[in-house]
Amino acid sequence: MRVVKCSLIADKTVLIVGLGLIGGSIAKGLKKANPSQKLLATDANLASLDLAKDAKVISRSGTLEEMAGQADIVVLAVPPLMLPTIIQSLERHVKSETIVTDVASVKSHITDALKNTSQVFQGNFVPGHPIAGSEKSGFEAASSDLFEGRKVILTPSSQTKTDAVALINLLWRSLGAQVIGMSLQKHDEVLAATSHLPHALAFAIVDALSNQDGSDDIFRYAAGGFADFSRLASSNPVMWSDIFVANSVATEKVLEDYIENLMILKDAIKAKDKEALFELFSRSKETRDRFIAQYFTKEKKLIMNNKPITFHLAPGGKVAGTLRVPGDKSISHRSIIFGSIAEGVTHVSGFLEGEDALNTVAAFREMGVTITGPENGELTIYGVGKHGLKAPHEPLYMGNSGTAMRLLAGLLAAQDFDSQLTGDESLSGRPMNRVVLPLREMGANIEAQAEGTPPLKISGSPLTGCNYSMPMASAQVKSCLLLAGLYADGETSITEPAACRDHTERMLMGFAYPVSVGKDGVTSVNGDGLLTATNIDVPGDISSAAFFLVAASITPGAKLTLTHVGVNPTRIGVINLLKLMGAKLSLSNEKTVGGEPVADITVEYSQLHGIEIPESEIPLAIDEFPVLFVAAANAIGDTVLHGAQELRVKESDRIDAMARGLSTLGIVTEVYEDGIKITGGPTGGGVVDSHGDHRIAMAFSVAALCASEPITVLNCNNVATSFPGFVESAAKLGMLISAGEKP
Ligand code: S3P
């Protein structure tokens, strides 16, 4: 990770309160990034201050009262229980615009400490916690690169000012850290388990052994294992006793769980139960090896999902009950994009915590946006404004998501920095010229591979508005160009040959950005507006609901209600087509939430019949065809689709992948370049390959409801990109599904 010099921080006078390991490392790191950085410090330990002055790390020192008024940024690097007193005194002496942060490993007690301060002070206070350290303490142990490549958690509240959050984010970026956001409560729970518990155990084991007879001998002969395990017991006792007092509730809880586990281990040892011990140790080893590989190696993105997941489906099963499907993927991506470049704080609820949308969150964090969550579908975005994104330190990984890559291409083309967009194997084979070519017409400097595929290399440049007529009805292309248009000189107008999803336009309106949507299929924006933060309630994804709409339609006796589903007119092709096929569907509880129509959908079994799919419905049902093909396989007669070449360049070639799988199951198909004919008939069983395509995997799971034999679906890992919890939801409704690692 490259340390960035950032002029916004370089101009500021930074006061470090507490020049121990963390405070000292911040001081040394800032000085290394910018030798002319003005640094002040205060510490009860005068020797530390002298050392720092001798090393020319700080320029001045004194008491808090003397130093506070001179600082633009104050970093409180003291043990947690000292914070309330220091905050009180600091408030009296800082300038009203001074931004304050801390580094404490416990955050919830900060809320109490801030309660008695003014609103201005609270708005300027950004709680933070670097996940870095060492068992050593003091300025001598401090190191300028302690935070390089390490994570820093910020826990701002809804009162915290976005400018303050952005500045503290930059401070940590300038030290080479990666900034993530979390709610205060979640932070304390996570840290209790991952940091506080191991420290407690290290202190406890050393203490327990030292109280035993012959402890000298024990320590004399203790080999590497003991030294490794007990390393944390050399940590600073002042700091750590404070941490356990401040985070007593959460640490007590994890300690209790741990003691229960320890009792199980003790029983297994007492019973000489080799099998139980072997199982426990193997499970632990596997878990640790996996997390080290995922989170502590550079290639983490390539080795994610490394164990192939297979779905096993028994024939038959029921579909009954009520379900709320996860949040809409398209809207979730867009909420992060627009929230990030808006002015102010955007709250999102109902967010899809699937891998695709989480990669988008990670990309914007990498560009300097502080985002807390998602926790139970809620997240908060501290917008940096249209021109506040920062150059990413590394290529932005878009995983499996064509939407994220194409939309970000438009946004990044207009920034004043360079960037690269990469993706997984499937995304790396998908066509990008559909956005690269029109972006170049706007003046973008963007390169794809020779085949027009990712990675994309973008050199940010000024753009000029354009009039573009899309050759295909693509919401991704339209949205990409609208995003570029937000930055372009003059007007950008896009004409779509047929209506395609309009979430971008609706969301722009939600963010109070002027956008003109004509009846003639022309959408225009000008580059001179601003986005104002708003709250977004993401409806359930109709593309995920579609699996269960078909499941209920083909299963005799089925009756199901899907609640709070997005029923935007540009997305309801699946409803229109199922109705044309004779499905029994009805909408209730219709309302508009944040500019998007939502409704509950009730569906029950009905004998379907084949249809000719009207071409106008194709863009409105573009992602639902895999499961609509399963509906067709269960209908009486032929279903014919033409004009759907786009299906060949989705996460897989969906015409080919579905035709192969349906043939394996005994369904007769005829494949065309632009579509397919499916003749309804009895479904058999067998092994089908999803080709790593989430929607193919879920479609074949639905097919099992009317199959005569079991169906095994291979390569189902990517279901997590759009529908985390699919297996559990399907099982809850009565489908006979399980997931495993073996074919
Ligand atoms: C999407 C648009 C559609 C769709 C994709 C999501 C979007 O793609 O297939 O899953 O969020 O804009 P195209 O616009 O390329 O058809």
Residues whose N, C-alpha, C, O or C-beta is under 5 A from the ligand:
A	BS01	S3P	S330 T403 A473 S474 A475 Q476 V477 I622 D623
